[in-house]
Amino acid sequence: MRVAEGLEAPALAKSLLQPFPVGAVTPAAAPAFAALVKRYGDDWTRSLLGEWNDPPRDRMRFDRRDQLAWLASLPRLCEKLLAADGTAGPSAARLLLRDRWDWLEGRIESSRGIASPSRRDEAVASLVKPILGFLESTAVVEADDLQDDALAFLSTVENEPLVPCLVQVLRAAARSVPPERRAAFGFEALSRHCLRRIEARLEQPAREKGDWSVALPSGCDCELCVTLGEFLFDPDEQRLEWPIAKEKRRHVHGRIDAHELPVRHQTRRSGRPYTLVLEKTKTLFEREAAERRAWQADLKWLRGPVRRRRTAET
């Protein structure tokens, strides 16, 4: 970066830096990066960041885990950029924040779209530190517009599955972020959002003991999935014996396994075609009971900070 800044040749400087990932911009490199922004301007920097987001085969490796870890450490980088140059530093930090938010938004969307609940939960859990790092960075840079965009996106209906992750963001912030910075990155707004969503969830009645209904996630509207969905949705029907051919059985197996549905599926190899035997399991009730307990624990924690804030205000 120091060499590129000294070239005074925008195209050559970009060519020199193109093989490196955004992770090369570390706190130690903050002064050099700020100098680049000062030398070549915002448009040049946006173009460079765009090239870093579209890596060719010969680019230095910077995988998903590296990017998530880098995002988690972003507040320190932003502090170093501000300290490096009073004018170019804030501009450099904002450019990085905007670029990385676009990447993180895409990562959130792809994570919530994973069919397998266990893999989806794992992917969403990996976003806790990066989301916290980004929001804290907006407070460091005083980038209220970027923060508002992020909070609005995180609070959309589509991101309802993200609520447990956001509670963990708040818990992590309560442990590691100074109170004044917590307030500045939207801690209160995020707390209120999570509180409302969890209260709404818990207002829904718990599953009754004899209710065996299961929702089949969307993804296929074939005749097999229509029949499967009708069986799953029936609150009284627990078992289905279904004579279907091998390829059709494979499709049904795949739908059940992909979504980790609480349904046991076995093939009874007698007659022609063989019979696929589906049976809903008690895992259905166990999962929902565990989920409600988790909501209740989160609600209790969220209400604690709210009560303390109201007492302090009074």
Contacts in CASP RR format, 6 or more apart in sequence:
PFRMAT RR
TARGET T0000
AUTHOR 0000-0000-0000
METHOD contacts of the structure
MODEL  1
MRVAEGLEAPALAKSLLQPFPVGAVTPAAAPAFAALVKRYGDDWTRSLLG
EWNDPPRDRMRFDRRDQLAWLASLPRLCEKLLAADGTAGPSAARLLLRDR
WDWLEGRIESSRGIASPSRRDEAVASLVKPILGFLESTAVVEADDLQDDA
LAFLSTVENEPLVPCLVQVLRAAARSVPPERRAAFGFEALSRHCLRRIEA
RLEQPAREKGDWSVALPSGCDCELCVTLGEFLFDPDEQRLEWPIAKEKRR
HVHGRIDAHELPVRHQTRRSGRPYTLVLEKTKTLFEREAAERRAWQADLK
WLRGPVRRRRTAET
1 17 0 8 1.000
1 24 0 8 1.000
1 29 0 8 1.000
1 32 0 8 1.000
1 33 0 8 1.000
1 35 0 8 1.000
1 36 0 8 1.000
2 32 0 8 1.000
2 35 0 8 1.000
3 16 0 8 1.000
4 12 0 8 1.000
4 13 0 8 1.000
4 14 0 8 1.000
4 16 0 8 1.000
4 17 0 8 1.000
4 36 0 8 1.000
5 13 0 8 1.000
5 32 0 8 1.000
5 35 0 8 1.000
5 36 0 8 1.000
5 39 0 8 1.000
6 13 0 8 1.000
6 39 0 8 1.000
7 13 0 8 1.000
7 16 0 8 1.000
8 39 0 8 1.000
10 40 0 8 1.000
10 44 0 8 1.000
13 36 0 8 1.000
13 39 0 8 1.000
13 40 0 8 1.000
14 44 0 8 1.000
14 47 0 8 1.000
14 48 0 8 1.000
14 51 0 8 1.000
17 48 0 8 1.000
18 48 0 8 1.000
18 51 0 8 1.000
18 52 0 8 1.000
18 59 0 8 1.000
19 58 0 8 1.000
19 59 0 8 1.000
19 60 0 8 1.000
20 52 0 8 1.000
20 59 0 8 1.000
20 60 0 8 1.000
21 52 0 8 1.000
21 55 0 8 1.000
21 59 0 8 1.000
21 60 0 8 1.000
21 61 0 8 1.000
21 62 0 8 1.000
21 66 0 8 1.000
22 49 0 8 1.000
22 52 0 8 1.000
22 53 0 8 1.000
22 62 0 8 1.000
22 67 0 8 1.000
22 70 0 8 1.000
22 96 0 8 1.000
22 99 0 8 1.000
22 100 0 8 1.000
23 62 0 8 1.000
23 66 0 8 1.000
23 67 0 8 1.000
23 70 0 8 1.000
24 60 0 8 1.000
25 33 0 8 1.000
25 77 0 8 1.000
25 96 0 8 1.000
26 77 0 8 1.000
27 73 0 8 1.000
27 76 0 8 1.000
27 77 0 8 1.000
27 79 0 8 1.000
27 80 0 8 1.000
28 80 0 8 1.000
30 77 0 8 1.000
30 80 0 8 1.000
30 81 0 8 1.000
30 83 0 8 1.000
30 84 0 8 1.000
30 89 0 8 1.000
30 92 0 8 1.000
31 80 0 8 1.000
31 84 0 8 1.000
31 85 0 8 1.000
33 81 0 8 1.000
33 92 0 8 1.000
34 81 0 8 1.000
34 84 0 8 1.000
34 85 0 8 1.000
34 88 0 8 1.000
34 89 0 8 1.000
34 92 0 8 1.000
35 84 0 8 1.000
35 85 0 8 1.000
35 88 0 8 1.000
36 45 0 8 1.000
36 92 0 8 1.000
37 45 0 8 1.000
37 88 0 8 1.000
37 89 0 8 1.000
37 91 0 8 1.000
37 92 0 8 1.000
37 95 0 8 1.000
38 85 0 8 1.000
38 87 0 8 1.000
38 88 0 8 1.000
41 91 0 8 1.000
42 91 0 8 1.000
42 95 0 8 1.000
45 92 0 8 1.000
45 95 0 8 1.000
46 95 0 8 1.000
46 99 0 8 1.000
49 95 0 8 1.000
49 96 0 8 1.000
49 99 0 8 1.000
50 99 0 8 1.000
53 99 0 8 1.000
53 103 0 8 1.000
55 62 0 8 1.000
62 70 0 8 1.000
64 107 0 8 1.000
65 126 0 8 1.000
67 103 0 8 1.000
68 107 0 8 1.000
68 126 0 8 1.000
68 127 0 8 1.000
68 129 0 8 1.000
68 130 0 8 1.000
69 129 0 8 1.000
71 100 0 8 1.000
71 104 0 8 1.000
71 129 0 8 1.000
71 130 0 8 1.000
71 133 0 8 1.000
71 134 0 8 1.000
72 129 0 8 1.000
72 130 0 8 1.000
72 132 0 8 1.000
72 133 0 8 1.000
73 133 0 8 1.000
74 96 0 8 1.000
74 97 0 8 1.000
74 100 0 8 1.000
74 133 0 8 1.000
74 134 0 8 1.000
74 136 0 8 1.000
74 137 0 8 1.000
75 133 0 8 1.000
75 136 0 8 1.000
75 137 0 8 1.000
75 140 0 8 1.000
77 93 0 8 1.000
77 96 0 8 1.000
77 137 0 8 1.000
78 93 0 8 1.000
78 96 0 8 1.000
78 97 0 8 1.000
78 137 0 8 1.000
78 140 0 8 1.000
78 141 0 8 1.000
79 140 0 8 1.000
81 89 0 8 1.000
81 90 0 8 1.000
81 92 0 8 1.000
81 93 0 8 1.000
81 96 0 8 1.000
82 89 0 8 1.000
82 90 0 8 1.000
82 93 0 8 1.000
82 140 0 8 1.000
82 141 0 8 1.000
85 92 0 8 1.000
90 141 0 8 1.000
93 137 0 8 1.000
93 140 0 8 1.000
93 141 0 8 1.000
93 143 0 8 1.000
94 141 0 8 1.000
94 143 0 8 1.000
94 146 0 8 1.000
97 134 0 8 1.000
97 137 0 8 1.000
97 138 0 8 1.000
97 141 0 8 1.000
97 143 0 8 1.000
97 146 0 8 1.000
98 146 0 8 1.000
100 134 0 8 1.000
101 134 0 8 1.000
101 146 0 8 1.000
101 149 0 8 1.000
101 150 0 8 1.000
104 127 0 8 1.000
104 130 0 8 1.000
104 131 0 8 1.000
104 134 0 8 1.000
105 153 0 8 1.000
107 127 0 8 1.000
107 130 0 8 1.000
108 127 0 8 1.000
108 153 0 8 1.000
108 154 0 8 1.000
108 159 0 8 1.000
108 162 0 8 1.000
110 123 0 8 1.000
111 120 0 8 1.000
111 123 0 8 1.000
111 124 0 8 1.000
111 126 0 8 1.000
111 127 0 8 1.000
112 120 0 8 1.000
112 124 0 8 1.000
112 158 0 8 1.000
112 159 0 8 1.000
112 161 0 8 1.000
112 162 0 8 1.000
113 120 0 8 1.000
114 120 0 8 1.000
114 123 0 8 1.000
115 217 0 8 1.000
115 258 0 8 1.000
115 259 0 8 1.000
116 258 0 8 1.000
116 259 0 8 1.000
116 260 0 8 1.000
117 259 0 8 1.000
117 260 0 8 1.000
118 260 0 8 1.000
120 161 0 8 1.000
124 161 0 8 1.000
124 162 0 8 1.000
124 164 0 8 1.000
124 165 0 8 1.000
125 165 0 8 1.000
125 168 0 8 1.000
127 162 0 8 1.000
127 165 0 8 1.000
128 165 0 8 1.000
128 168 0 8 1.000
128 169 0 8 1.000
128 172 0 8 1.000
129 172 0 8 1.000
131 154 0 8 1.000
131 165 0 8 1.000
131 166 0 8 1.000
131 169 0 8 1.000
132 169 0 8 1.000
132 172 0 8 1.000
132 173 0 8 1.000
132 177 0 8 1.000
134 150 0 8 1.000
135 147 0 8 1.000
135 150 0 8 1.000
135 151 0 8 1.000
135 169 0 8 1.000
135 185 0 8 1.000
135 186 0 8 1.000
135 190 0 8 1.000
136 173 0 8 1.000
136 177 0 8 1.000
136 181 0 8 1.000
136 185 0 8 1.000
137 143 0 8 1.000
138 144 0 8 1.000
138 146 0 8 1.000
138 147 0 8 1.000
138 150 0 8 1.000
138 185 0 8 1.000
139 147 0 8 1.000
139 181 0 8 1.000
139 184 0 8 1.000
139 185 0 8 1.000
139 186 0 8 1.000
140 181 0 8 1.000
142 184 0 8 1.000
147 185 0 8 1.000
147 186 0 8 1.000
151 186 0 8 1.000
151 189 0 8 1.000
151 190 0 8 1.000
151 193 0 8 1.000
153 159 0 8 1.000
154 162 0 8 1.000
154 166 0 8 1.000
154 190 0 8 1.000
154 193 0 8 1.000
155 190 0 8 1.000
155 193 0 8 1.000
160 197 0 8 1.000
163 194 0 8 1.000
163 197 0 8 1.000
163 198 0 8 1.000
164 294 0 8 1.000
164 298 0 8 1.000
166 190 0 8 1.000
166 193 0 8 1.000
166 194 0 8 1.000
167 194 0 8 1.000
167 198 0 8 1.000
167 298 0 8 1.000
167 301 0 8 1.000
167 302 0 8 1.000
169 190 0 8 1.000
170 187 0 8 1.000
170 190 0 8 1.000
170 191 0 8 1.000
170 194 0 8 1.000
170 302 0 8 1.000
171 301 0 8 1.000
173 182 0 8 1.000
173 185 0 8 1.000
173 187 0 8 1.000
174 182 0 8 1.000
174 305 0 8 1.000
177 185 0 8 1.000
177 187 0 8 1.000
188 309 0 8 1.000
191 302 0 8 1.000
191 305 0 8 1.000
191 306 0 8 1.000
194 298 0 8 1.000
194 302 0 8 1.000
195 299 0 8 1.000
195 302 0 8 1.000
195 303 0 8 1.000
195 306 0 8 1.000
198 295 0 8 1.000
198 298 0 8 1.000
198 299 0 8 1.000
198 302 0 8 1.000
199 299 0 8 1.000
201 295 0 8 1.000
202 292 0 8 1.000
202 295 0 8 1.000
202 296 0 8 1.000
202 299 0 8 1.000
206 288 0 8 1.000
206 289 0 8 1.000
206 292 0 8 1.000
207 284 0 8 1.000
207 285 0 8 1.000
207 288 0 8 1.000
209 285 0 8 1.000
210 235 0 8 1.000
211 235 0 8 1.000
212 234 0 8 1.000
212 235 0 8 1.000
212 236 0 8 1.000
212 237 0 8 1.000
212 238 0 8 1.000
212 280 0 8 1.000
212 284 0 8 1.000
213 232 0 8 1.000
213 233 0 8 1.000
213 234 0 8 1.000
213 235 0 8 1.000
214 232 0 8 1.000
214 233 0 8 1.000
214 261 0 8 1.000
214 262 0 8 1.000
214 263 0 8 1.000
214 280 0 8 1.000
214 284 0 8 1.000
215 232 0 8 1.000
215 233 0 8 1.000
216 225 0 8 1.000
216 228 0 8 1.000
216 229 0 8 1.000
216 232 0 8 1.000
216 233 0 8 1.000
216 255 0 8 1.000
216 259 0 8 1.000
216 261 0 8 1.000
217 259 0 8 1.000
219 225 0 8 1.000
220 255 0 8 1.000
222 251 0 8 1.000
224 244 0 8 1.000
224 248 0 8 1.000
224 251 0 8 1.000
224 252 0 8 1.000
225 251 0 8 1.000
225 255 0 8 1.000
227 242 0 8 1.000
228 252 0 8 1.000
228 255 0 8 1.000
228 256 0 8 1.000
228 278 0 8 1.000
231 237 0 8 1.000
231 240 0 8 1.000
231 278 0 8 1.000
232 261 0 8 1.000
232 263 0 8 1.000
232 280 0 8 1.000
238 279 0 8 1.000
238 280 0 8 1.000
239 277 0 8 1.000
239 278 0 8 1.000
239 279 0 8 1.000
239 280 0 8 1.000
240 277 0 8 1.000
240 278 0 8 1.000
240 279 0 8 1.000
241 268 0 8 1.000
241 275 0 8 1.000
241 276 0 8 1.000
241 277 0 8 1.000
241 278 0 8 1.000
242 252 0 8 1.000
242 275 0 8 1.000
242 276 0 8 1.000
242 277 0 8 1.000
242 278 0 8 1.000
243 271 0 8 1.000
243 273 0 8 1.000
243 274 0 8 1.000
243 275 0 8 1.000
243 276 0 8 1.000
244 252 0 8 1.000
244 273 0 8 1.000
244 276 0 8 1.000
245 273 0 8 1.000
246 273 0 8 1.000
246 274 0 8 1.000
249 267 0 8 1.000
249 274 0 8 1.000
249 276 0 8 1.000
252 265 0 8 1.000
252 276 0 8 1.000
252 278 0 8 1.000
253 265 0 8 1.000
255 261 0 8 1.000
256 263 0 8 1.000
256 265 0 8 1.000
256 278 0 8 1.000
262 280 0 8 1.000
262 281 0 8 1.000
262 282 0 8 1.000
262 283 0 8 1.000
262 284 0 8 1.000
262 287 0 8 1.000
263 278 0 8 1.000
263 279 0 8 1.000
263 280 0 8 1.000
263 281 0 8 1.000
264 278 0 8 1.000
264 279 0 8 1.000
264 280 0 8 1.000
264 281 0 8 1.000
265 276 0 8 1.000
265 277 0 8 1.000
265 278 0 8 1.000
265 279 0 8 1.000
266 276 0 8 1.000
266 277 0 8 1.000
267 274 0 8 1.000
267 275 0 8 1.000
267 276 0 8 1.000
267 277 0 8 1.000
268 274 0 8 1.000
268 275 0 8 1.000
268 276 0 8 1.000
268 277 0 8 1.000
END
